[in-house]
Amino acid sequence: MSSARLRRVLVLAHTGRAEAVTAAAELVTLLHAAGVEPMFLPEEAAKLPEAARRVTTEADHADPLDGAELVVVLGGDGTILRAAEVVRGTQVPLLGVNLGHVGFLAEAERDNLAGTVARIAECRYEVEERMTLDVTVERDGELVGRTWAVNEASVEKAARERMLELVLEVDGRPVTEFAGDGIVIATPTGSTAYAFSAGGPVVWPEVDAMLLVPISAHALFARPLVVGPASVLALVVLPRSASVGVLTCDGRRTMDVPVGARVEVRRSPVPVRLARLNLAPFTDRLVSKFSLPVEGWRGGAAGLPSPPELGWGV
């Protein structure tokens, strides 16, 4: 990338946590010292210490990205998914600084803010595009809702004590029907999130695919499926279903799915853009984030670091 300095950086933080406020104040000081103008949404800026507020610009809610070349997110994956709503449809990338537990979407760690700011100021990062999903809900042929997802769209039962009965369709053809708690449709990015917890496979980010993972399905054939990026996936809540459904995207956007409704999921033409500081293989990230046991590894390709040497950030 160009070595020109960034003019403005929008900072989004989980300011309900004291740790995030402290990290945000430190980040503001470092950005200002590096000649980068930090911006905050007004309600988040109000929670910063006074010294940090003095060198911070309040972003306009109507156009929070005005002049920003990057969004730095302080928090866990949930905060990064919130930031994805802010940048959707723009060319502005996200750079996550992990303050959560696993932080699969984060690129940097809290203990190296100074190194991260140096990379930002010098534009020493790459931008990677990740697939997102477009989701529609129809009933009786009428569109009743439209939304999108970075990680996953799930359709789950609304009544805890009852099962949701669904029929699954791929590219206009029926595949199977089952009763259960619901189903998750995920991107490769989301394969390490809810879909993983539901028993789905981990899919490397460079794979163009969508995942379907049933949740506690009562059926002989209810295995995870992986389909191509051009496929159109559909779920119909059967008329005999004992429960209505609830559509949830990224754990943030919800919509009711009544009996007889049809949910369609397809690849969105609008990707999310993630700033990358570390171009190590996804395998290394998987081992690091999940703390996988690899102590018995004796080495493979020459020149690759051993697992204890792996680190994230700079």
Secondary structure as the mmCIF struct_conf table of DSSP 4:
data_model
#
loop_
_struct_conf.conf_type_id
_struct_conf.id
_struct_conf.beg_label_comp_id
_struct_conf.beg_label_asym_id
_struct_conf.beg_label_seq_id
_struct_conf.end_label_comp_id
_struct_conf.end_label_asym_id
_struct_conf.end_label_seq_id
HELX_LH_PP_P HELX_LH_PP_P1 ALA A 4 LEU A 6
BEND BEND1 ARG A 7 ARG A 7
STRN STRN1 ARG A 8 ALA A 13
TURN_TY1_P TURN_TY1_P1 THR A 15 GLY A 16
BEND BEND2 ARG A 17 ARG A 17
HELX_RH_AL_P HELX_RH_AL_P1 ALA A 18 ALA A 33
TURN_TY1_P TURN_TY1_P2 ALA A 34 GLY A 35
STRN STRN2 GLU A 37 PHE A 40
HELX_RH_AL_P HELX_RH_AL_P2 PRO A 42 ALA A 45
TURN_TY1_P TURN_TY1_P3 ALA A 46 LYS A 47
BEND BEND3 LEU A 48 LEU A 48
HELX_RH_AL_P HELX_RH_AL_P3 GLU A 50 ARG A 54
TURN_TY1_P TURN_TY1_P4 VAL A 55 VAL A 55
STRN STRN3 THR A 57 GLU A 58
HELX_LH_PP_P HELX_LH_PP_P2 ALA A 59 ALA A 59
STRN STRN4 ASP A 60 ASP A 60
TURN_TY1_P TURN_TY1_P5 HIS A 61 ALA A 62
STRN STRN5 ASP A 63 ASP A 63
TURN_TY1_P TURN_TY1_P6 PRO A 64 GLY A 67
STRN STRN6 ALA A 68 GLY A 75
BEND BEND4 GLY A 76 GLY A 76
HELX_RH_AL_P HELX_RH_AL_P4 ASP A 77 VAL A 87
TURN_TY1_P TURN_TY1_P7 ARG A 88 GLY A 89
BEND BEND5 THR A 90 GLN A 91
STRN STRN7 LEU A 94 ASN A 98
BEND BEND6 GLY A 100 VAL A 102
TURN_TY1_P TURN_TY1_P8 PHE A 104 LEU A 105
STRN STRN8 ALA A 108 GLU A 109
HELX_RH_3T_P HELX_RH_3T_P1 ARG A 110 ASN A 112
HELX_RH_AL_P HELX_RH_AL_P5 LEU A 113 ALA A 121
TURN_TY1_P TURN_TY1_P9 GLU A 122 CYS A 123
STRN STRN9 GLU A 126 ARG A 130
STRN STRN10 LEU A 133 ARG A 139
TURN_TY1_P TURN_TY1_P10 ASP A 140 GLY A 141
STRN STRN11 GLU A 142 ALA A 149
BEND BEND7 VAL A 150 ASN A 151
STRN STRN12 GLU A 152 LYS A 157
BEND BEND8 ALA A 158 ALA A 159
TURN_TY1_P TURN_TY1_P11 ARG A 160 GLU A 161
BEND BEND9 ARG A 162 ARG A 162
STRN STRN13 LEU A 164 VAL A 170
TURN_TY1_P TURN_TY1_P12 ASP A 171 GLY A 172
STRN STRN14 ARG A 173 GLY A 180
BEND BEND10 ASP A 181 ASP A 181
STRN STRN15 GLY A 182 ALA A 186
BEND BEND11 PRO A 188 PRO A 188
HELX_RH_3T_P HELX_RH_3T_P2 THR A 189 THR A 192
TURN_TY1_P TURN_TY1_P13 ALA A 193 ALA A 193
HELX_RH_AL_P HELX_RH_AL_P6 TYR A 194 SER A 197
TURN_TY1_P TURN_TY1_P14 ALA A 198 GLY A 199
HELX_LH_PP_P HELX_LH_PP_P3 GLY A 200 VAL A 202
TURN_TY1_P TURN_TY1_P15 PRO A 205 GLU A 206
BEND BEND12 VAL A 207 VAL A 207
STRN STRN16 MET A 210 ILE A 215
BEND BEND13 SER A 216 SER A 216
STRN STRN17 HIS A 218 HIS A 218
BEND BEND14 ALA A 219 PHE A 221
STRN STRN18 LEU A 225 VAL A 227
TURN_TY1_P TURN_TY1_P16 PRO A 229 ALA A 230
STRN STRN19 LEU A 233 VAL A 237
TURN_TY1_P TURN_TY1_P17 PRO A 239 ARG A 240
BEND BEND15 ALA A 242 SER A 243
STRN STRN20 GLY A 245 CYS A 249
TURN_TY1_P TURN_TY1_P18 ASP A 250 ARG A 252
STRN STRN21 ARG A 253 VAL A 257
TURN_TY1_P TURN_TY1_P19 VAL A 259 GLY A 260
STRN STRN22 ARG A 262 ARG A 267
BEND BEND16 PRO A 269 PRO A 269
STRN STRN23 VAL A 272 ARG A 276
BEND BEND17 LEU A 277 LEU A 277
HELX_RH_AL_P HELX_RH_AL_P7 PHE A 282 PHE A 290
TURN_TY1_P TURN_TY1_P20 SER A 291 SER A 291
TURN_TY1_P TURN_TY1_P21 GLU A 295 GLY A 296
BEND BEND18 ALA A 301 ALA A 301
TURN_TY1_P TURN_TY1_P22 ALA A 302 GLY A 303
HELX_LH_PP_P HELX_LH_PP_P4 LEU A 304 SER A 306
HELX_RH_3T_P HELX_RH_3T_P3 PRO A 307 GLU A 309
BEND BEND19 TRP A 312 TRP A 312
#
